[in-house]
Amino acid sequence: MAHLVSIDNGGTFTDICVIGDAGLIHSKVLTTPYDLTKCFLDVIIAASERLYGEADITRFVREIEYLRYSTTAGTNAMVERVGPPLGLVVREGWKESSLTTTETEHELLRAFVADRIARIDTSTDGLENSLINAVNTLGSEGAAYLVVSLDGADGPADEDRVKAALLRRFPRHLLGAIPVLFSHELVEDLDDRRRTWSALVDAFLHQTMERFLYNAERELREHRVRRPLLVYANDSSSSRVAKSTAIKTHGSGPRGGLQAASALAGRYEIDRLVSLDIGGTTTDVALVERTIVPERDPGEIAGLPVSFRMGDVSSHGIGGSSVFSVQGETIQVGPRSVGAVPGPACFGRGGTDPTITDAYLLMGILDGGSYFGGTLVLDPERAKVAITEKIAQPLGLDLGAALLAMEAAYNARVAAEVSAKLGVPDGAVLLAFGGAGPMNACGVADAAGITTVLVPRLAAVLSAFGINFSDISHGYRALIPSATPDTVNEKLSGLRRRAERDMFVEGFELGECVLDACLRPVGDGPVVPVTAEGIASGQKLPKGSAWLDVTVTKSIPHYEFGAGDSVIANDYHPTGSRSVLDASGATVEVPVTQLADLKPGMNGYGPVLIEDEYFTCRVIDGWKFEVTANYDIWLSRV
């Protein structure tokens, strides 16, 4: 038996999907931010227990065909500002104002670099002495990683000269353990500001990512994994740890959700789909039109411009663990989160701040005994204390009114982000996923003017599921100042050699892979396709400067949607009921049913709670649900 495994390491939970002869199974565990290797192994053990009936990590690992992995380590490092102190080497005369045009950029430069900026003389006579002084000064100021970014048209050539001088005057045994990153080697970009930020972010994330990912790979090797761990990137490519770029891991989990959204849009022939991924820490929103995954090129990370294309996902500090507070007479949601540790007050792990999880427990929407598969019993008394003291009393409300006010504030905040991304809602479908997405789907849709919602049966692990659609791939971008057949073909030949080397390291010959190339004008203009053999004589080319983009891909197995099961058109039968606080402030008995008991075609009207092991889908009054042949849930306004 061979397994296709995809893991998404989020801020609160770590999720796994396993595709194999036994079908598709999934599981999740709490993320351990103090040691991400632990939750990585925990979720593999959980999957093995589900697959075999008992935990057997060695057997499971040996049966893995491919393991694709997305980690939140880079995102956490940026949010928490945890990374090595960087030293920045720039050209004499460089001004900090050329890099920091916003308050966010100024704050992050201080966090990354502080005052460790050295300006060097790049003239032939002055280079070596100024470089020696720069390295010695930055080293004495505590820089653990150096970034060299020289601006201007001579930047690439001058960085090559700096590299040669460094190797002459600071051989490895003298420079010690201080790595050096040259911005033009990371990425070619005419925009000095964007390229410098790309290099700083990559250097800031590199050591954390390297240490953690090699630890995870070592654990797999100890259990005799057959193939290297594949790291999933924010451009939807996957590559082994040694060939991964740190900056491309940032935001890779949300990109997995985008790939799943695209796959579901194709499966259900949805022209316009807005994906809503509500997790424990963040809400991620994106718009998928005609199955096309939206991208930003160039992208942005934490408010910083970077030179790499990324999925166009808006991420907001709203989630199941986001802290509610009172500002004046207004309820504020997030952006601070209590994460998984200590977690919401009801987790009983020391948290004292109110969250929507606490509110939904007290409203009866969540069952404290079956939450997270029954492995995490929730404490309503702790939730009551937190909400009473920090929401109800400051607003002069009773507990019930405070709970409804929290829900209204939460739905309005999420709906505002959906509307900002979607624009006119006509005909759009809301894809609600993440551990908290299905719980708020109807309320958010009402607030955003959307009348149709899709809740996937894999809602709680959909980003992990989406990672499975990735192939082993590497992308390259080269700048061509003046595009002619000769200049394009010369660059293409060099990039093809790089692709051949990289895929050899991945374990494949270039002939087994697909190489795609195109020319993108710097500025406006049509994209020009380029064959693997190069530009033909007489082919029309962009005027002026252009980017040559090259991607080499080795396809590996993905999940394939089947036709689904036969539809049994009948009403469902609730398995129980629960007392729930409704919008009027009254407590009513609401039917409860288990998703596992529902068959394709079964349908019903809200209010009803549909419970899965890892999520609760709340169908409110005025909405109808129906189970699809694929066991997903369609929700529609009546």
C-alpha positions as CSV (number, residue, x, y, z in Angstrom):
1,M,0.0,0.0,0.0
2,A,1.3,3.5,-0.9
3,H,0.0,6.7,0.6
4,L,-0.1,10.2,-0.8
5,V,0.2,12.4,2.4
6,S,-0.3,16.1,2.7
7,I,0.2,18.0,6.0
8,D,-0.8,21.6,6.7
9,N,0.8,23.0,9.9
10,G,-1.4,25.9,11.0
11,G,-1.2,28.4,13.9
12,T,-3.7,26.5,16.0
13,F,-4.1,23.0,14.4
14,T,-1.9,20.7,12.3
15,D,-3.9,18.8,9.7
16,I,-3.2,15.7,7.6
17,C,-4.9,14.1,4.6
18,V,-4.0,10.5,3.5
19,I,-5.0,9.2,0.1
20,G,-4.5,5.5,-0.6
21,D,-6.1,2.1,-1.1
22,A,-8.3,2.8,2.0
23,G,-9.7,5.9,0.3
24,L,-9.2,9.3,1.9
25,I,-8.7,9.7,5.6
26,H,-7.9,12.8,7.6
27,S,-7.0,13.8,11.1
28,K,-5.7,16.8,13.1
29,V,-3.8,17.6,16.3
30,L,-3.1,20.8,18.2
31,T,-0.1,22.7,16.9
32,T,2.9,22.8,19.3
33,P,4.5,26.2,18.5
34,Y,7.3,25.6,20.9
35,D,8.4,22.5,18.9
36,L,6.8,22.2,15.4
37,T,8.6,18.8,14.9
38,K,6.4,17.4,17.7
39,C,3.0,18.2,16.1
40,F,4.4,17.1,12.7
41,L,5.0,13.7,14.3
42,D,1.9,13.8,16.3
43,V,-0.4,14.2,13.3
44,I,1.4,11.3,11.4
45,I,0.9,9.1,14.5
46,A,-2.8,10.1,14.6
47,A,-3.2,9.2,10.9
48,S,-1.5,5.9,11.4
49,E,-3.9,5.1,14.3
50,R,-6.8,5.9,12.1
51,L,-5.6,3.8,9.2
52,Y,-4.4,0.7,11.1
53,G,-6.5,0.8,14.3
54,E,-3.4,1.4,16.3
55,A,-0.5,3.9,16.2
56,D,2.4,2.6,14.0
57,I,4.5,5.5,12.7
58,T,7.2,3.3,11.3
59,R,4.8,1.2,9.1
60,F,3.0,4.4,8.0
61,V,6.1,6.3,7.1
62,R,7.5,3.3,5.1
63,E,4.3,3.2,3.1
64,I,4.4,6.9,2.1
65,E,4.9,7.5,-1.6
66,Y,5.0,11.3,-1.4
67,L,4.7,13.6,1.6
68,R,3.9,17.2,0.8
69,Y,4.2,19.6,3.7
70,S,3.2,23.2,4.4
71,T,4.4,24.9,7.6
72,T,3.4,28.0,9.5
73,A,7.0,28.4,10.8
74,G,7.7,31.3,8.4
75,T,4.5,33.0,9.1
76,N,5.0,32.7,12.9
77,A,8.5,34.0,12.6
78,M,7.3,37.1,10.8
79,V,4.4,37.7,13.2
80,E,6.5,37.2,16.3
81,R,9.6,38.8,14.9
82,V,11.7,35.7,15.8
83,G,14.7,35.3,13.6
84,P,18.5,36.0,13.5
85,P,19.8,39.6,13.8
86,L,20.6,40.6,10.2
87,G,23.3,42.8,8.9
88,L,22.6,44.8,5.7
89,V,25.5,45.7,3.3
90,V,24.6,48.5,0.8
91,R,26.3,50.9,-1.5
92,E,27.9,54.1,-0.2
93,G,25.3,56.9,-0.4
94,W,22.4,54.5,0.0
95,K,19.5,56.1,2.0
96,E,17.3,54.2,4.3
97,S,14.3,56.2,3.1
98,S,14.6,54.4,-0.3
99,L,13.6,51.2,1.5
100,T,11.1,52.4,4.1
101,T,8.2,54.2,2.6
102,T,5.6,53.0,5.1
103,E,5.4,52.7,8.8
104,T,5.2,48.9,8.4
105,E,8.5,48.9,6.4
106,H,10.2,51.1,9.0
107,E,9.1,48.9,11.9
108,L,10.2,45.7,10.1
109,L,13.5,47.1,9.1
110,R,14.1,47.9,12.8
111,A,13.1,44.4,13.8
112,F,15.3,42.7,11.2
113,V,18.3,44.9,11.0
114,A,18.1,47.6,13.8
115,D,21.2,49.8,13.2
116,R,23.3,47.0,11.6
117,I,23.6,48.7,8.2
118,A,27.1,49.1,6.5
119,R,27.7,51.3,3.5
120,I,30.6,50.2,1.4
121,D,32.8,51.8,-1.3
122,T,32.3,49.7,-4.5
123,S,35.1,51.4,-6.5
124,T,38.0,49.2,-7.5
125,D,40.4,50.9,-5.1
126,G,38.0,51.2,-2.1
127,L,36.1,47.9,-2.1
128,E,38.3,45.5,-0.1
129,N,39.1,47.9,2.8
130,S,35.5,49.1,3.2
131,L,34.2,45.5,3.0
132,I,36.6,44.4,5.7
133,N,35.5,47.2,7.9
134,A,31.8,46.5,7.2
135,V,32.0,42.8,8.0
136,N,34.0,43.3,11.1
137,T,31.6,46.0,12.3
138,L,28.5,44.0,11.6
139,G,29.9,40.9,13.2
140,S,30.8,42.9,16.4
141,E,27.3,44.3,16.5
142,G,25.9,40.8,16.6
143,A,24.8,40.2,13.0
144,A,24.2,36.4,12.5
145,Y,23.3,36.7,8.8
146,L,24.5,39.2,6.2
147,V,22.5,40.5,3.3
148,V,24.3,42.2,0.4
149,S,22.0,44.3,-1.7
150,L,23.6,46.8,-4.1
151,D,21.4,49.1,-6.1
152,G,21.7,50.6,-9.5
153,A,22.4,49.1,-13.0
154,D,25.8,47.8,-11.8
155,G,24.3,46.0,-8.8
156,P,24.6,42.4,-10.1
157,A,28.2,42.9,-11.3
158,D,29.2,44.7,-8.1
159,E,27.6,42.0,-5.9
160,D,29.8,39.5,-7.8
161,R,32.8,41.6,-7.0
162,V,31.9,41.7,-3.3
163,K,31.4,38.0,-3.3
164,A,34.9,37.4,-4.8
165,A,36.4,39.9,-2.3
166,L,34.7,38.2,0.6
167,L,36.0,34.8,-0.3
168,R,39.6,36.3,-0.7
169,R,39.6,38.2,2.6
170,F,37.2,36.1,4.6
171,P,37.6,32.4,3.8
172,R,35.0,30.1,5.3
173,H,37.2,29.3,8.3
174,L,37.6,33.0,9.1
175,L,34.1,34.2,8.3
176,G,32.9,31.4,10.5
177,A,29.2,30.5,10.7
178,I,27.9,33.9,9.4
179,P,26.1,33.1,6.1
180,V,25.9,35.7,3.4
181,L,23.0,36.2,1.0
182,F,23.5,38.2,-2.2
183,S,20.2,39.8,-3.4
184,H,20.8,39.3,-7.1
185,E,21.5,35.6,-6.6
186,L,18.1,35.2,-4.8
187,V,16.2,37.0,-7.5
188,E,16.7,39.3,-10.5
189,D,14.6,42.4,-10.1
190,L,15.0,45.9,-11.4
191,D,13.2,47.2,-8.4
192,D,15.9,47.7,-5.8
193,R,13.5,48.2,-3.0
194,R,11.5,45.0,-3.7
195,R,14.6,42.9,-4.3
196,T,16.2,44.1,-1.0
197,W,13.1,43.3,1.0
198,S,12.9,39.9,-0.6
199,A,16.5,39.2,0.5
200,L,15.9,40.4,4.0
201,V,12.7,38.3,4.5
202,D,14.4,35.2,3.1
203,A,17.5,35.7,5.3
204,F,15.2,36.3,8.4
205,L,13.3,33.1,7.8
206,H,16.1,30.8,6.5
207,Q,17.7,29.6,9.7
208,T,14.4,28.9,11.5
209,M,13.0,27.0,8.4
210,E,16.3,25.2,7.8
211,R,16.6,23.9,11.4
212,F,13.0,22.8,11.7
213,L,12.6,21.2,8.3
214,Y,15.8,19.3,8.5
215,N,14.7,18.0,11.9
216,A,11.4,16.8,10.4
217,E,13.2,15.2,7.5
218,R,15.6,13.5,9.9
219,E,12.7,12.0,11.9
220,L,11.2,10.6,8.7
221,R,14.6,9.1,7.7
222,E,14.9,7.3,11.0
223,H,11.6,5.6,10.1
224,R,13.0,4.8,6.7
225,V,10.8,7.0,4.5
226,R,11.2,6.1,0.8
227,R,11.4,9.6,-0.7
228,P,12.5,13.0,0.6
229,L,10.1,15.3,2.4
230,L,8.5,17.8,-0.1
231,V,8.1,21.3,1.1
232,Y,5.0,23.1,-0.3
233,A,5.5,26.7,-1.4
234,N,3.2,29.7,-1.8
235,D,3.3,29.4,-5.6
236,S,1.9,25.8,-5.3
237,S,5.2,24.1,-6.2
238,S,6.8,21.4,-4.0
239,S,10.5,20.6,-3.7
240,R,12.7,18.8,-1.3
241,V,14.1,20.6,1.7
242,A,17.5,21.2,0.3
243,K,16.0,22.9,-2.8
244,S,13.4,25.0,-1.0
245,T,13.5,28.8,-0.6
246,A,12.6,30.1,2.8
247,I,10.6,33.1,1.6
248,K,8.4,30.8,-0.6
249,T,7.1,28.9,2.5
250,H,5.4,32.0,3.9
251,G,1.7,31.8,3.5
252,S,1.9,28.3,1.8
253,G,-1.0,27.0,3.9
254,P,-3.6,29.5,2.5
255,R,-2.3,28.6,-1.0
256,G,-3.2,25.0,-0.3
257,G,-6.7,26.2,0.4
258,L,-6.8,28.1,-2.9
259,Q,-5.8,25.0,-4.8
260,A,-8.6,23.0,-3.1
261,A,-11.1,25.9,-3.9
262,S,-10.1,25.7,-7.6
263,A,-10.5,21.9,-7.6
264,L,-14.0,22.2,-6.0
265,A,-15.0,25.0,-8.4
266,G,-14.2,22.7,-11.3
267,R,-15.9,19.7,-9.7
268,Y,-19.2,21.7,-9.2
269,E,-18.8,24.0,-12.3
270,I,-18.8,27.2,-10.2
271,D,-17.9,30.3,-12.2
272,R,-17.4,32.6,-9.3
273,L,-16.3,31.3,-5.8
274,V,-15.1,33.2,-2.8
275,S,-13.2,31.0,-0.4
276,L,-13.5,31.7,3.3
277,D,-11.0,29.8,5.4
278,I,-11.6,30.5,9.1
279,G,-9.1,28.8,11.4
280,G,-8.0,29.3,14.9
281,T,-5.8,32.3,14.3
282,T,-6.7,33.9,10.9
283,T,-9.4,34.2,8.3
284,D,-8.2,33.9,4.7
285,V,-10.3,35.2,1.8
286,A,-9.8,34.8,-1.9
287,L,-11.8,35.0,-5.2
288,V,-11.6,32.1,-7.6
289,E,-13.1,32.8,-11.0
290,R,-13.5,30.0,-13.6
291,T,-11.3,27.7,-11.5
292,I,-8.3,30.1,-12.0
293,V,-6.2,30.5,-8.9
294,P,-5.7,34.2,-8.3
295,E,-2.1,35.4,-8.0
296,R,-0.2,38.6,-7.3
297,D,2.9,39.1,-9.3
298,P,4.9,40.5,-7.7
299,G,3.6,39.6,-4.3
300,E,3.5,40.9,-0.8
301,I,4.4,39.5,2.6
302,A,3.3,41.2,5.9
303,G,3.0,44.5,4.1
304,L,6.4,44.2,2.4
305,P,6.8,44.2,-1.4
306,V,8.6,41.0,-2.6
307,S,9.8,39.9,-6.0
308,F,8.0,36.5,-6.1
309,R,4.5,35.7,-7.3
310,M,2.1,34.5,-4.6
311,G,-1.5,33.4,-4.3
312,D,-3.8,36.4,-3.9
313,V,-5.1,35.7,-0.5
314,S,-6.2,38.3,2.0
315,S,-5.3,37.2,5.5
316,H,-6.9,38.8,8.6
317,G,-6.5,38.3,12.3
318,I,-9.9,36.8,12.9
319,G,-10.4,33.2,14.0
320,G,-11.8,30.9,16.6
321,S,-9.0,31.9,19.0
322,S,-9.1,35.6,18.3
323,V,-9.5,37.7,21.4
324,F,-12.6,39.9,21.9
325,S,-12.2,43.2,23.7
326,V,-14.3,46.3,24.4
327,Q,-13.0,49.6,23.0
328,G,-15.3,52.3,24.3
329,E,-18.8,50.9,23.5
330,T,-17.6,48.8,20.6
331,I,-16.6,45.1,20.5
332,Q,-13.3,44.6,18.8
333,V,-12.4,41.2,17.3
334,G,-8.6,40.4,17.1
335,P,-6.1,40.7,15.8
336,R,-4.5,39.2,18.9
337,S,-5.0,35.5,19.1
338,V,-4.6,33.0,22.0
339,G,-3.7,30.3,19.5
340,A,-3.8,26.7,20.7
341,V,-1.7,27.5,23.8
342,P,-3.2,28.7,26.1
343,G,-6.2,28.8,23.8
344,P,-9.7,30.1,24.5
345,A,-10.8,30.3,28.1
346,C,-13.0,27.2,27.7
347,F,-9.9,25.1,26.8
348,G,-8.9,25.2,30.5
349,R,-5.3,25.7,29.7
350,G,-4.8,29.0,31.4
351,G,-6.4,31.3,28.9
352,T,-8.6,34.1,30.3
353,D,-9.6,36.0,27.2
354,P,-13.0,35.6,25.5
355,T,-13.2,34.2,22.0
356,I,-15.9,33.2,19.6
357,T,-15.2,29.6,20.6
358,D,-16.2,30.5,24.2
359,A,-19.3,32.3,22.9
360,Y,-20.5,29.4,20.8
361,L,-20.0,27.0,23.6
362,L,-22.3,29.0,25.9
363,M,-24.8,29.6,23.0
364,G,-25.1,25.8,22.6
365,I,-23.7,25.7,19.1
366,L,-20.7,23.7,20.2
367,D,-20.9,20.6,22.2
368,G,-18.3,20.7,25.0
369,G,-18.1,17.0,25.2
370,S,-17.6,16.1,21.6
371,Y,-15.3,19.1,20.6
372,F,-12.3,18.0,18.6
373,G,-13.5,14.5,18.4
374,G,-14.1,14.3,22.1
375,T,-10.3,14.6,22.9
376,L,-10.7,18.2,24.2
377,V,-13.5,18.7,26.8
378,L,-14.5,22.3,27.0
379,D,-15.3,24.1,30.2
380,P,-18.3,26.4,30.0
381,E,-17.7,28.0,33.4
382,R,-14.3,29.4,32.4
383,A,-15.9,30.7,29.2
384,K,-18.7,32.4,31.2
385,V,-16.3,34.1,33.5
386,A,-14.2,35.5,30.6
387,I,-17.1,36.8,28.7
388,T,-18.9,38.2,31.7
389,E,-15.9,40.1,33.0
390,K,-14.5,41.3,29.7
391,I,-17.5,41.8,27.5
392,A,-20.8,41.8,29.3
393,Q,-19.9,44.0,32.3
394,P,-18.0,46.6,30.4
395,L,-21.0,47.0,28.0
396,G,-23.7,46.8,30.7
397,L,-25.2,43.7,29.1
398,D,-26.5,40.4,30.5
399,L,-24.7,37.3,29.4
400,G,-27.2,36.3,26.6
401,A,-27.1,39.8,25.0
402,A,-23.3,39.8,25.2
403,L,-23.1,36.5,23.4
404,L,-25.3,37.7,20.6
405,A,-23.3,41.0,20.4
406,M,-20.1,39.0,20.0
407,E,-21.6,36.8,17.2
408,A,-22.9,39.9,15.4
409,A,-19.5,41.6,15.6
410,Y,-17.7,38.5,14.5
411,N,-20.0,37.9,11.4
412,A,-19.9,41.6,10.4
413,R,-16.1,41.7,10.6
414,V,-15.7,38.5,8.5
415,A,-18.4,39.6,6.0
416,A,-16.7,42.9,5.5
417,E,-13.5,41.1,4.4
418,V,-15.6,38.8,2.1
419,S,-17.3,41.8,0.5
420,A,-14.1,43.7,0.0
421,K,-12.7,40.7,-2.0
422,L,-15.9,39.8,-3.8
423,G,-17.4,43.1,-4.8
424,V,-20.9,42.5,-6.3
425,P,-22.2,39.1,-4.8
426,D,-24.5,38.2,-7.7
427,G,-24.2,34.5,-8.5
428,A,-21.2,34.0,-6.3
429,V,-20.8,30.9,-4.1
430,L,-19.2,31.1,-0.7
431,L,-16.8,28.2,0.1
432,A,-16.7,27.9,3.9
433,F,-13.9,25.8,5.4
434,G,-11.4,25.7,8.2
435,G,-12.4,24.6,11.6
436,A,-14.6,27.6,12.2
437,G,-15.8,28.4,8.7
438,P,-18.9,26.2,8.5
439,M,-20.1,27.4,11.9
440,N,-20.4,31.0,10.6
441,A,-21.1,30.4,6.9
442,C,-24.8,31.3,6.9
443,G,-24.4,34.3,9.1
444,V,-21.5,35.7,7.1
445,A,-23.3,34.9,3.8
446,D,-26.4,36.8,5.0
447,A,-24.3,39.8,6.0
448,A,-22.4,39.8,2.7
449,G,-25.5,39.3,0.5
450,I,-24.6,35.8,-0.7
451,T,-27.3,33.2,-1.1
452,T,-25.4,30.0,-1.8
453,V,-22.7,28.3,0.3
454,L,-20.6,25.1,-0.2
455,V,-19.3,23.4,2.9
456,P,-16.9,20.6,1.9
457,R,-16.9,17.4,3.9
458,L,-13.2,18.0,4.3
459,A,-13.8,21.5,5.5
460,A,-11.6,21.1,8.6
461,V,-8.6,20.0,6.7
462,L,-9.2,21.5,3.2
463,S,-5.8,23.3,3.0
464,A,-4.1,20.0,3.7
465,F,-6.2,18.5,1.0
466,G,-5.4,21.2,-1.5
467,I,-1.6,20.7,-1.0
468,N,-2.1,17.3,-2.5
469,F,-2.6,18.9,-5.9
470,S,1.0,20.1,-6.1
471,D,3.7,18.7,-8.3
472,I,7.5,18.8,-7.9
473,S,8.5,22.0,-9.6
474,H,11.1,24.8,-9.7
475,G,10.6,28.3,-11.1
476,Y,13.2,30.8,-12.4
477,R,13.0,34.4,-13.5
478,A,15.7,36.3,-15.5
479,L,15.7,39.9,-16.6
480,I,16.5,40.6,-20.2
481,P,17.2,44.3,-20.8
482,S,16.7,44.1,-24.5
483,A,14.7,41.1,-25.8
484,T,16.1,39.7,-29.0
485,P,16.1,36.0,-30.2
486,D,19.8,35.7,-29.3
487,T,19.5,37.3,-25.8
488,V,16.4,35.3,-25.0
489,N,17.9,32.0,-26.1
490,E,21.1,32.6,-24.3
491,K,19.2,33.2,-21.0
492,L,16.9,30.3,-21.7
493,S,19.9,28.0,-22.2
494,G,21.3,29.0,-18.8
495,L,18.0,28.5,-17.0
496,R,17.5,25.2,-18.6
497,R,20.9,24.1,-17.2
498,R,19.8,25.2,-13.7
499,A,16.5,23.3,-14.2
500,E,18.4,20.2,-15.2
501,R,20.6,20.4,-12.1
502,D,17.7,21.1,-9.7
503,M,15.6,18.2,-11.0
504,F,18.5,15.9,-10.9
505,V,18.8,16.7,-7.2
506,E,15.0,15.9,-6.9
507,G,15.7,12.5,-8.5
508,F,14.5,13.1,-12.1
509,E,16.1,13.6,-15.5
510,L,15.0,16.8,-17.3
511,G,13.6,14.6,-20.1
512,E,11.0,13.3,-17.6
513,C,9.8,16.8,-16.8
514,V,7.8,19.5,-18.6
515,L,9.6,22.8,-19.1
516,D,7.4,25.9,-19.7
517,A,8.7,29.4,-20.6
518,C,7.3,32.8,-21.5
519,L,8.4,36.4,-21.8
520,R,6.6,39.0,-19.6
521,P,7.2,42.7,-20.5
522,V,8.4,44.9,-17.7
523,G,5.3,47.0,-17.7
524,D,2.3,46.6,-19.9
525,G,2.0,44.3,-22.8
526,P,1.1,40.7,-23.8
527,V,2.8,37.6,-22.5
528,V,4.8,35.9,-25.3
529,P,5.1,32.1,-25.1
530,V,8.6,30.6,-25.5
531,T,9.1,27.0,-26.5
532,A,11.7,24.8,-24.7
533,E,13.9,25.1,-27.8
534,G,13.8,28.9,-27.6
535,I,12.6,31.9,-29.7
536,A,12.3,31.3,-33.4
537,S,13.7,33.8,-35.9
538,G,11.1,36.4,-36.7
539,Q,8.9,35.9,-33.6
540,K,7.5,39.1,-32.3
541,L,9.0,40.1,-28.9
542,P,8.2,42.6,-26.2
543,K,9.8,46.0,-26.7
544,G,12.4,47.0,-24.1
545,S,13.1,45.0,-21.0
546,A,11.3,41.7,-20.3
547,W,11.2,38.9,-17.8
548,L,12.0,35.4,-18.9
549,D,9.9,33.0,-16.7
550,V,10.8,29.3,-16.8
551,T,9.1,26.6,-14.8
552,V,10.2,22.9,-14.8
553,T,7.6,20.4,-13.5
554,K,7.6,16.7,-12.7
555,S,4.0,15.6,-12.2
556,I,3.3,13.3,-9.3
557,P,0.0,11.6,-8.3
558,H,-2.9,13.7,-7.1
559,Y,-6.3,13.0,-5.7
560,E,-8.9,12.5,-8.4
561,F,-12.6,13.2,-7.9
562,G,-14.9,10.4,-8.8
563,A,-18.5,10.6,-9.9
564,G,-19.7,10.3,-6.3
565,D,-22.3,8.0,-4.8
566,S,-25.8,7.5,-6.1
567,V,-28.2,10.2,-4.9
568,I,-30.9,9.1,-2.4
569,A,-33.4,12.0,-2.4
570,N,-35.0,12.0,1.0
571,D,-35.2,13.9,4.2
572,Y,-32.7,13.4,7.0
573,H,-33.6,12.2,10.5
574,P,-32.0,14.1,13.4
575,T,-30.0,12.0,15.8
576,G,-30.7,14.4,18.7
577,S,-31.2,18.1,19.7
578,R,-29.5,20.8,21.7
579,S,-30.6,24.0,23.4
580,V,-29.3,26.9,21.4
581,L,-29.6,30.7,22.0
582,D,-31.2,32.1,18.8
583,A,-31.1,35.6,17.3
584,S,-34.1,36.7,19.4
585,G,-32.4,35.9,22.6
586,A,-34.6,32.9,23.3
587,T,-33.3,29.4,24.0
588,V,-34.7,26.9,21.5
589,E,-34.2,23.2,20.8
590,V,-32.3,22.7,17.6
591,P,-32.0,19.4,15.8
592,V,-28.5,17.9,15.6
593,T,-27.3,15.3,13.0
594,Q,-24.0,13.8,12.3
595,L,-22.4,14.4,8.9
596,A,-21.3,10.7,8.8
597,D,-25.0,9.7,9.0
598,L,-26.1,11.8,6.0
599,K,-26.4,10.3,2.5
600,P,-26.3,12.0,-0.9
601,G,-29.6,13.8,-1.6
602,M,-30.6,14.1,2.0
603,N,-31.9,17.6,2.7
604,G,-33.5,19.7,5.3
605,Y,-34.2,23.2,6.6
606,G,-32.6,25.3,9.4
607,P,-32.2,25.6,12.1
608,V,-30.1,22.5,12.4
609,L,-26.6,21.7,13.5
610,I,-24.6,19.2,11.3
611,E,-21.7,17.9,13.3
612,D,-18.4,16.4,12.0
613,E,-15.6,15.2,14.1
614,Y,-13.7,18.5,13.6
615,F,-16.3,21.1,12.7
616,T,-19.9,22.1,13.2
617,C,-22.0,23.4,10.3
618,R,-24.7,25.7,11.6
619,V,-27.7,26.0,9.3
620,I,-29.7,28.9,10.6
621,D,-33.3,29.7,10.1
622,G,-34.1,30.7,6.5
623,W,-31.5,28.4,5.0
624,K,-31.8,24.9,3.4
625,F,-29.1,22.2,3.2
626,E,-28.6,19.3,0.8
627,V,-25.9,16.6,0.7
628,T,-24.1,16.2,-2.7
629,A,-23.0,12.9,-4.3
630,N,-19.5,13.8,-3.0
631,Y,-20.9,14.2,0.6
632,D,-20.3,17.9,0.6
633,I,-23.0,20.2,1.9
634,W,-24.8,22.8,-0.3
635,L,-26.5,25.6,1.7
636,S,-29.0,27.9,0.0
637,R,-31.2,30.8,1.1
638,V,-34.8,29.9,1.1
